[in-house]
């Protein structure tokens, strides 16, 4: 699922999770390394096809990991 917002924030959840916003935000988390609670929230947003829920999860992720993170190992 891909969501783009008016402020340039983008979320792409197609297994791995990628969150971007221009030069300000660049977060990538490999699918197997997404924490269970976050993965559950992502799956619920996907099930509901809700970009607003997806944004909420993405904001939680950036608060947890910061605006720049690459978690792949």
C-alpha positions in Angstrom: 0.0 0.0 0.0 1.3 3.4 -0.9 0.1 6.6 0.6 1.2 10.2 -0.3 0.1 13.2 1.6 -0.2 16.9 0.8 2.9 17.8 2.9 5.2 15.5 0.9 5.1 12.7 3.5 5.1 9.2 1.8 4.5 5.8 3.2 5.1 2.6 1.2 4.2 -0.7 2.9 4.6 -3.6 0.6 6.4 -6.0 2.9 9.2 -3.7 4.0 8.2 -0.3 5.3 9.6 2.9 3.7 8.7 6.3 5.0 10.0 9.5 3.3 9.5 13.2 3.3 11.9 15.1 1.0 15.3 15.3 2.7 13.8 15.4 6.2 12.6 11.8 6.6 14.1 8.6 5.2 13.2 5.4 7.2 13.4 1.8 5.9 12.6 -1.3 7.9 12.9 -4.8 6.4 9.7 -6.8 6.7 11.1 -9.4 9.1 12.4 -6.7 11.5 9.2 -4.6 11.9 8.2 -4.9 15.5 5.1 -7.0 16.1 2.9 -4.1 17.5 3.8 -1.9 14.6 3.3 -4.7 12.1 -0.2 -5.3 13.5 -1.0 -1.6 13.2 0.3 -1.6 9.6 -1.7 -4.7 8.7 -4.9 -3.2 10.2 -4.4 0.0 8.2 -3.8 -2.1 5.1 -7.0 -4.2 5.8 -9.0 -1.0 6.2 -7.3 0.6 3.2 -6.8 3.7 5.4 -4.0 6.1 4.6 -4.8 8.1 7.7 -4.2 5.1 9.8 -1.0 4.4 7.8 0.2 7.9 8.6 -0.4 7.4 12.3 1.7 4.3 12.3 4.4 6.0 10.3 4.5 8.9 12.7 4.9 6.3 15.6 7.8 4.7 13.7 9.6 8.0 13.2 9.1 8.9 16.8 10.6 5.5 17.8 13.5 5.3 15.3 14.0 8.9 14.3 13.8 10.6 10.9 16.6 8.6 9.5 16.9 4.8 9.9 17.7 1.8 7.9 16.9 -1.5 9.7 17.8 -4.4 7.4 19.9 -6.9 9.5 
